[in-house]
Amino acid sequence: MSIACRPHKKQFASRRRQLIEEILFAGREGSAATVMFHTAIAARAGLTATDSKTLDTLLRKGPLTAGELARDTGLATASVTSLIDRLEKKGLVRRARDASDRRRVIVEPVHERIARGASIWGSVRNAYADLLVTYSDSQLETLLDFMRRSGQRTRELTAEVTANPKSATLKSWRQRQTES
């Protein structure tokens, strides 16, 4: 099956294989929609999607060093330095000395500045909450498990691609692209 094709029921020997392929395809569709949504929201604020998601990382995890941001985003450290510079110039983050180790620099979100542009996220959160209440507790537990595990897998793959542009992940992706 070509990576670009929507899976067809006749292609699979088992219902399980069909469901897996349809979930993978739906994941691609959902991922593309999410990237486009975050890009549009970020552009509205004069940011890139990477800028916006880095701010989200800082808001979720609290102040981090540049190295920790690189680890958590999967970006190269040089890219993170440029990203911090952009966000600091816009007044969205600040660099501060670590109180316990003055040699370390911590990147902190500027909550007051970020809050001005955060109004859209409440309505987005509510839209997804409205969707989630349609599932049973058992289904929600399965969804939560999948979301946590797929997020971890995505961070691992991002780190691999960032650290080694010639990794097996990229080689196999390039090979599939040339075959289709």
N, C-alpha and C positions, 0 to 999 in steps of 0.2 A: 504494500500500500504506500502511495506517495505521501510525504509529510503534509502536502498542501490540500489533500482531499478530505472531505467529510466522510467519516466511516459509514458504510452501508451494511445493513443487517445481514445481507446474504454473504458477506465476506468472512464471517466468523463461524468457527466450529462450535463454539459454546456461548451461552448467554453471558457468562462471566467475562470472557474475552471481549465481547461486544460492549459490555458496560465499561470495562477498563478503557477501551479505545474511545468511547463516547465521552467519558470523563476527561481523558487527556485532550480531546478536541475542544470540549467545553472550557477546559482550563486555558487553552490557548486563546479562545475567544474572550474569556473573562479577563485574562491578562492584558490582551490588546486594548480592551475597553478601559481597563483600569489605568494603563499607561497614558492613554489619550485623555482620560478624565483628569488625572493628576497633572499632566502637561498643560491642559487648558486652565486649571485652577491656578497653577504656579505662574503661568504667563499673565494672568489677571493681576497678580501681585508683583509682576516684574521679576520673577524668579524662573529658574529652570526646575524641571521635575526633580532633579538630583538635589538642588538647593532645598526644595520643599520637603523632600523625604529625609534629608539630613536634619532639618529642624524638627521634624516629627520624631526622629531617633533621639534627639536631645530632650525633647519634651517627655518622651516615654521613659527614658533611662536616666535622665538628669545629666549634670555636667560630666564631660568626658575629656580625656586627652585626645590630641590629634591621632595618636596611634590607636587608641580605643575606637575612635570614629572610623578609622580605616578598617579595623577588624570587623566592626559591626555593620558597615556598609558594603564591605568587599572592595572598596576603592583603593587605588594605590596611594601611598602616603603623600607623594608629590601632588596628586589630584586633590587630596583632602586639604592640604595647605592652601592651595589656590581657592578652594571652595570656602574655607574659613575666612580667607581674606575678603572674598566677595560678600559673604554674610555679615562680616564685621563692618565693612564699608557701608552697608545698608542699615546698620544699627540693629541687626537681628540677633547677633551673638556678641559676646565679649570674651577676650582672653583674660584669665586671672591666674595668679600664682596659687599653687596648691598650698593650703595652710600647713599641711604636715610635711611637705617637701618643697621648699621654695624653688628648686630647680625645675620642677614639673609645672607645665602650663595647662590649665584646664579651660575648656571651651564651655561657656554657659549660655543658655538661651536668654534673650532679653524679653521676659514674659510680657511686660507692658507693651512693647512694640509689636510683638507677635499677636497679642490679643486683638489688636485693631483689625486684623485681617482674618480672624478665626470664625466669624459669624456663620459662614457657609457650612462648617463642619458639623454643627448641631443638626441641621436639616438632613445632611447626608447620613449621619449616625441614626437619626430617627427613621429614615427610609429603609435602612438595613435592619433595624430593630423590628420594624413592621413586617419585614420578610421573615425574619428568624422566628417570630412568635407562631408562625404557621407549622413549625416542626415540633415533634414530640421531644421530651427530655432525652430519650435514647438517641434520637436522630441528632439532636444538638450536641450530645457527647461525641458522636462520631464525627460530626462536622468540626468540632473544636479540636479533636485529635488530628484530623487531616490538616486543618489550618496550621496548627503548631508544627507538625512534621513537615509539611510542604514548605513552610517559611524557613525552617532550618535547612532543608535540602537546597532551597534557592540560595540562601546565604553561602552554603558550602560551594555550590557551583559558581556563584559570582566570585568568590575568593579564588577558586581554581583558575577561572578565566582571567582574572586580573593579575594573578601571580605568574601565570604561565600561558601567554597567548597561543602557544603551540601545543596546548594540552590535548589529551585524548578527547575531552569534551568538545573542544572546537574542531578537532580533526574529524570526529564522527559527524558533527553538524555540517561541516563543509562538504563532506562526502555525500551526505543525504541531499544537500542542495544541488550538487552537480548531477546526481542521479535522477532528480525529478524534472 
